[in-house]
Amino acid sequence: MLKEYLNRWYIVGEVLNANEIRIFGIDRIVNLNLLSEKFVPKPNIGIKERFENVIGLMYDGKVEKVELSFPEIQGRYIKSLPWHKSQKIIIDNEKEFRIELTVFPNDELKQKILSLGGHVKVIKPKWLVNDVKEALKEAVKNYE
């Protein structure tokens, strides 16, 4: 499967004789050998389904409901460019825009959250609240 994330293309596939899925950045491939053999995909390997609940590339862990709160003005952007197809609006008023996502809460999601700084607050799950809080504390140390 070909997958795009943040303007970079990836090849996702099963490693021959290893029975595991790997992700390769196309721009990082430095040696490629073309074979004369015809590729025959395995039926029902489920590569596409693995990415149904993913923001980015990593699908480790379990799917969880993630609730995020934004100031109303930031909510306008989140409405116009949803983060994920599972996005549900919980609150949408002049004070707050709140959504729920059903995703693997992976590092790419955390990076997306952290990129907004004070313009987003994680409501749940609690462990993600704590992870983001700790990452922000570490970031502040860079300015002390």
matplotlib code that plots the C-alpha trace (Angstrom):
import matplotlib.pyplot as plt

x = [0.0, 1.1, 0.4, 0.9, 1.4, 2.6, 3.6, 5.8, 5.0, 5.5, 5.3, 3.5, 3.9, 4.7, 8.3, 9.0, 9.2, 8.9, 5.1, 5.3, 4.2, 6.8, 6.7, 9.3, 9.7, 10.1, 12.4, 14.8, 15.1, 18.7, 19.0, 16.2, 16.3, 13.6, 12.7, 11.2, 8.8, 5.2, 3.9, 0.8, -0.7, -1.9, -5.7, -7.1, -3.7, -5.7, -3.0, -5.6, -7.7, -4.7, -4.8, -8.5, -8.0, -4.7, -3.5, -0.1, 1.6, 1.8, -1.0, 0.5, -1.6, -5.3, -8.0, -9.3, -11.6, -9.6, -11.3, -9.7, -10.9, -10.0, -10.7, -13.6, -11.4, -9.1, -12.3, -13.0, -9.8, -10.5, -14.0, -12.7, -9.8, -10.8, -8.0, -9.6, -12.7, -14.0, -14.1, -17.3, -18.1, -19.2, -19.2, -19.3, -20.1, -18.5, -16.3, -15.2, -14.9, -14.6, -14.1, -13.9, -11.7, -11.6, -8.0, -4.7, -3.3, 0.2, 3.2, 1.9, -1.3, 0.8, 3.0, -0.1, -1.5, 1.9, 2.2, -0.8, 0.7, -1.8, -4.5, -5.6, -6.3, -6.5, -9.5, -9.2, -7.8, -6.1, -2.8, -2.6, -3.4, -0.3, 1.9, 1.2, 1.6, 5.0, 6.1, 5.1, 7.1, 10.1, 9.7, 9.6, 13.0, 14.4, 13.7, 14.9]
y = [0.0, 3.6, 6.0, 9.7, 11.6, 15.2, 15.4, 12.4, 9.1, 5.7, 2.1, -0.2, -3.9, -7.3, -8.2, -11.3, -14.4, -12.3, -12.1, -8.5, -5.2, -2.5, 1.1, 2.6, 6.3, 6.4, 9.3, 7.3, 4.3, 4.3, 0.9, -0.7, -3.9, -4.7, -8.4, -10.2, -12.1, -10.9, -9.7, -11.5, -9.8, -12.1, -12.0, -10.4, -9.2, -6.1, -3.4, -0.8, -1.6, -1.1, 2.6, 3.2, 4.6, 6.3, 9.9, 9.4, 6.1, 4.2, 1.9, 0.4, 0.1, 0.2, 2.4, 4.9, 7.9, 11.1, 14.3, 17.6, 21.2, 24.3, 28.0, 28.9, 30.5, 27.5, 25.4, 27.1, 25.6, 22.1, 22.2, 23.2, 20.6, 17.7, 15.7, 12.3, 10.9, 9.7, 13.4, 14.2, 17.7, 17.6, 21.4, 24.2, 27.6, 31.0, 29.8, 26.3, 23.9, 20.3, 17.1, 13.4, 11.2, 7.4, 6.7, 5.0, 7.8, 7.6, 9.9, 11.6, 12.6, 13.9, 15.9, 17.4, 18.3, 19.8, 21.8, 23.9, 24.8, 26.6, 26.4, 22.9, 21.0, 17.2, 16.3, 12.5, 9.9, 10.8, 9.1, 11.3, 14.4, 13.5, 12.7, 16.0, 17.9, 16.3, 17.1, 20.7, 20.9, 19.5, 22.1, 25.0, 23.8, 24.8, 28.4, 28.6]
z = [0.0, -0.6, 2.2, 2.4, 5.7, 6.0, 2.3, 2.5, 0.8, 2.3, 1.2, 3.6, 3.2, 4.6, 4.8, 2.8, 5.0, 8.2, 8.5, 9.8, 8.4, 7.9, 6.7, 4.4, 3.5, -0.2, -0.1, 2.1, -0.2, -1.5, -3.2, -5.2, -7.1, -9.6, -9.8, -12.7, -10.4, -10.4, -7.0, -5.8, -2.7, 0.1, 0.5, 3.6, 5.0, 6.3, 5.7, 4.8, 7.9, 10.2, 9.4, 9.8, 13.3, 12.8, 12.6, 10.9, 10.6, 13.9, 14.9, 18.1, 21.3, 21.4, 19.9, 22.4, 22.6, 22.8, 23.8, 22.9, 23.7, 21.7, 21.9, 19.6, 17.1, 16.8, 16.5, 13.2, 11.7, 13.2, 11.7, 8.2, 8.3, 10.6, 12.2, 11.6, 10.0, 13.4, 14.6, 16.5, 17.7, 21.4, 22.1, 19.6, 21.1, 21.6, 24.4, 23.4, 20.6, 21.8, 19.7, 20.3, 18.1, 18.1, 17.3, 18.3, 20.5, 19.0, 18.9, 15.7, 17.5, 20.5, 18.1, 16.5, 19.9, 21.1, 17.9, 19.0, 22.3, 24.4, 21.8, 22.7, 25.9, 26.2, 28.3, 28.1, 28.4, 31.6, 30.7, 27.5, 29.6, 31.7, 28.7, 27.1, 30.4, 30.9, 27.3, 27.8, 31.1, 29.3, 26.5, 29.1, 30.4, 27.0, 27.9, 31.4]

ax = plt.figure().add_subplot(projection="3d")
ax.plot(x, y, z, "-o")
ax.set_aspect("equal")
plt.show()
